[in-house]
């Protein structure tokens, strides 16, 4: 169970035990037998460079999420799906580096977007007392009193921004993303490479024929 809150003096690492009473005053009975730790949820934005020659890094090594993030494991699975789909078109070692950079280009925007949303969720829950906190609480109470769900739209809106974000995150298809890259860019590069190989082959054959004619 993850509980978010303001920075705490007990903040340390995953191996440092923290006092339950200070962190989970109202949930103490539920976690009385558990080991409690207190860690920072700052996280790290996705790295800028994922590829070096024919080596690529993936998963939490390049796009770690804040602790307790909903999409943490899902992003790593998506990495594998994109990489597998791209390499399903592999038939030459010359394609490896191109596919790895395609993997980086496809995954970086997705991971950066999810990271920003996950951090935003935490910040929304632990916003300090003030005008924004009061507006958030009043909005939730008003929907509750009206018998509405938190993601139901009000007024002229067809859907609240939160619901649009959820659809964007969960509606993503990693394999479709890789397929689109192959259709838009991969095939063009393959055709250009094949045409270049044919041109080189024809030039070599011409040289051979000219040399043969001269020798006779």
N, C-alpha and C positions, 0 to 999 in steps of 0.2 A: 504494500500500500504506500502510495506517495502522497504527502501532504505538503503543499507549498505555503510559504510565508515569508515575512521580511527576513533580512539577514539576521543570523543568530550567533551569539558569542560561542556556541558549541560547534560552529562550522569547522569541518575538518575533511577527512578522506573517508572512503567506503570502509576502511578498516578501523576507524576511530568510533568507539561507542559514544553515544550522546544521551544525556538524561531525558527520559521520556516525559517527565512532568513538565519540563520547561518547553518542550516542543509540541506536545500533543495533549494539552491539559484536558480537553473534553473527550479525547479518544483514548485516554490512558487505560480504561478497562478493556478495550479491544486489543491493545498491543502489550499488555502487561507481561506476557511471556515471550515477546519478540525482542530481537536485538535492534536497537534504533541507531541510525547514523544520520548525520546532518552534513550535506554537501552543497556546494554552489551549483546553481542551475544556469550559470552564464552560458555554458557551451562554447563552441567555436564555429564560426562560419565555415562553409566548405572551402577547402584549399583551392588555390588558383591553378596549380599544375598537378595533374593526375598521371601524366604519361611522360616517360623518358625512354626514347627510342622504342624498343619492343617490350617494355615493362610498364604495367599500369597498376595503380593502387585503387582499391574499391572498398565499399562498406564504411564502417564507422571510422576507419583510418583516415578518410578524406572528408566525411560529412557527419561528424558526431552530432547528435541531438541532445537537448537538455534531458536530464534524468526523468524518466516517466513519460517521455514523449510517445504519442500514439503511433507515429509513423516510423519509429526508430528501426525496427526489424524489417518493416515493409520496404524501406528504401534500399536496404541491402539485397533483398529478394529482387527488386526491380533492377538493380545493377546487374545481377546475374542474368536476368531475362533479356535485357538489352544486349549484353555482351554475347550471349548464346545466339541470339537472333542474327546479330551482325556476322558472327563467325560461321553461321550456317551457309553463308555465301562464299566462304573461303575456298579457293582452289589454287592459290599461289602465295608463296611467302612474301611477295612484294605487297600484298594487300594488308598484311598484319598491322603495320604502323598506321595506315590510313584508317583501319577499323578501330584501332585504339583511340585515335584522336576523334573519331566520330562518336565513340562511346563517351569521351569527356565532354564534347560539345552538346550531346543530348542530355547527359545527366546533370551537368552543373546548374543550368537554370532551374530544373525541377527540384534539386536538392536545396538550392538557395531559397527558393520560394517556400518549400515546406519548412525549412529552418526558421524563416521569418514568421511563419504562421504559428509554429510551435512556441517560439519565444513570446510571441504576442499573446497567446493563450495564458501562459504563466503570468505575464505582466498584468493582464486583465484581471486575473484572480487575486493578485497580491497588491493592487494599486493602493497607495497609502490614503488615509482619510483626507477628504477634500471634496471639491465640487464634482470631479469626475466620478469618484467613488459613490457619491450621493446620487448622481444621475443614473449610474449603473444599477444601484440597488432599487431606486424608485421605479425604473423601467421593469425590472424583474418582478417586483411586487405588484405592479399594475397588471402585468400579464397574468400573474398567478390569480389575482383577485377577479380577473375577467374570465378565468377558466381557459386561458390560452397557453400553449406550449411556448417555451423560450425561443424557438426557431420559427414561430408563426409570424407572418407579416402583419403590419398594422398600416392603416391609412391607405394610400394609393399604391403602395409598394406591392409588387407581385411576390417578392421574396426578400427576406432580410439579407444584408451583406454576409452574415455568418453562414447562412444556408448556402449561398452562392460559393463561398470558400470551401465548404464541406464537399459540395458536388465537384468542384475543381480537383480537390485532393483525391477523393475516392473514385472519381470517374477516369482517372489517368490509366492508360493501358501501355505498359512498357514495350510490349512486342509491336504494337501498332506504331509507336514512336520510332522504333528501329526500322520497321518496314517502310515508313514514310521517308526516312533518310535514304534507304536503299533505292527507292523509286526516284526520288528527286536528285540524288547526288551519286550514289554508288554506281548505278547503271551507266550514268554519263561518264564517270571515270573509267569504268571497264571498257566502254566502247572506244574512248580516246586511247586507252592503253593498247587495245587490240589493233586499232588503226595504225598506231605507231609501230607495232610489231610487224604488221603487214608491209608497211612502207619500208622498214629496215630490211625485211626479207626480200622484197622486190629489188631494192637497191643492190643487195648482195648477189642476187641472181643475174642482174644486168652486168655487174662487174665480172662474174664468172663467164658469161656469154661473150663479152668483149675480149676477155683474156683468151678464151678458146679460139675466137676468130683470128686474133693476132698471131697466135701460135701456129695456125694453119697458113 
